[in-house]
Amino acid sequence: MPKMKTHKAIAKRFKVTKTGKVLKCTDGRGHFNARETGKVRRNKRRDKTMSTTLKQTIVRAISK
């Protein structure tokens, strides 16, 4: 059976931590942020943790 190929689009967007959590950069950070409140802009600086339902799919696509 051939090797599983890494899904490159998913690999660029998600990161799997050492403990197994899946992190994703917050979307909507490029421009038009002046209209956002300070609270929203601060929260966009953090990476988001993906839900456990999506985690299994993402890890399977990233694993080589």
Summary of the structure (lengths in Angstrom):
residues: 64
radius of gyration: 14.8
end to end distance: 13.9
largest distance: 52.5
contacts: 120
relative contact order: 0.28
helix: 38%
strand: 12%
